[in-house]
Amino acid sequence: MQIAIVVPCYNEEPVLFATNEVLLSVCEKLKTEQAVDARILYVDDGSSDSTWNLIEAYSQKNGCVGGLKLAHNVGHQRALWAGLDWATHHADAAISIDADLQDDVEAIHEMVRRFLEGKDIVYGVRRARKTDTWFKRTTAQTFYKLMRGLGGDVLYNHADFRLLSRRALEALSEYSERNLFLRGMVRTLGFQTAVVLYDRKERQAGESKYPLGKMISFAVDGITSFSVRPLRYITYLGLIFMFISLAAIIYAIVVYAEGRTIQGWTSLLVSLWFIGGAILVALGVIGEYVGKIYSEVKRRPRYIVEKTI
């Protein structure tokens, strides 16, 4: 039984030594306690620091460590996809985890146990968000609620810490889209699933790779990849404006018939700004979907591997 632990890396030089030591101990424990051979696969997502040099050094010291060096930075989701793609052909299952190891590695043993019991997908789910700031906790909860409200099937407090069997990996490889949102894609696979709860730790070193801008972009990708409700809401908004305008027309006719002077410049100005803003928002939402269509039809490769060890 071969398990691949897939670790996307982008400028992770400050944490990689500790990460490698911890994951090697996990591999050793899996072998002695559960008779499972585990291999660590680091995916260097075009790092500008010494991340790849460290991966090469760790690989030379220990045969359990391997790596993929991508030719260009393609983003976390595509780098993770590259690692899962490799695992599809070289392992019986893959476990994805971030390099900062804020996800509890001890949960890996429970994931493997559930896999050996016959589960194809095992989700790592946080018990709480005590280590997050108020802002990050609030925005994350808003994102999950918004996704569900718009029809997206996402698991609350689950990120990209999960186990996928080879059967699940092969099914996932059938998805051809370039705009990747793995949290939603994996949920559509079906198969037998399980959940492992864990407590998330604080980041020990380095910086978060998801600042506010990337978090917003990721949320937009998730919503537009799995829901067309925003487009439907634009239609509803248009109908509402039609009724408002109809009421305004009736009011104007009545006032004119009564011979009263219409001042109205304030209400007209406010209406123009409001409707104009609504139109621009609607165009922006439509533009997001058109942009996704544009990137999909080009069919460019998700990633290009420069080196493999």
Steps between C-alpha positions, in 0.01 A plus 500: 500500500653829383387841629618829348501807725469790256633836624465811277780746573547864412789682667491266799871516582443616863277205592614220269764346729254458787230383259725235352603368841141474618377330182788251504401400852143457376622273219698292747203467731271398213743227405549357849143532630282459190731316258464778243784636288478877473684738271516878526456693176582869514365708211704818456264755350763723340656616828746789487693393812698180574197274537597274208863474613378380839269246338790362295715475812230319697444261210869408490500428874181294505341294224154570644523860379429604142409816320350666196636837394248693296640725230288796610283610789151372424329542836424271792212307341686415181816408690293269716341355187849427361584302812172311495552426131837341583347303787229363271766297317737422787297444817193326638387819670610859546481732798524873429627737768647851500869552569444718807360193684228697670289195425561234765718222356375262769168496315680328210508172693124511552452585131703197397305280741171613346646442153599146595141449617382573147444876484603665172497859627589610851460869583705677764263744670592758761317483831517877547679814381658608828839574340351734238464874540148638534517634144614171344251297703214728401591510130544121489161439658344751261661319206361159600152640563509690171611190309217297647250777440601513135469124457865397539563172682791566736584341833510753782849558647664271245782635286736276300603254771356171377570144388398376156517137392634410156142445383408852614816642342422333169146639510633846583741483205197479269414861585637712219442855623790741540335710771562273795312507829587164650288540812192501282624256235579225750154532653343413164687169468274299726654175629514407868623784717602559861593801712792532739486792744816678611622820664686738274831640625656842458752553223851455641695707246472673165201693371150397402465441126138616511483875571169682465528548123560131434226401743249714310620363166475144631146563625396644163651198322310263727167674455522544123631147447210329673200729483311700238270657757676839484390522136146408601504763773589760238176411320305537824667835563402614151136407566506693827631809321227464240233508770668797668516688171137415427398640838707813433331548161153468653593746772633748244181478292277553805702800617495648148122453476452681831705791369765485770857596418746217522822603664652152499858574413630334824299183453601492132868535587483230767311267266754546223792424732326198649386349172834579336687326781269200479559475126878509548480227768287290266749547218783405736328175600432415137861588419625249758310221328607613154861511622474143623362390164789682331763319708327164458471507121872570458572157657847599616681248722435537872871471576836415345751289692861619472666234721401181678690325779 
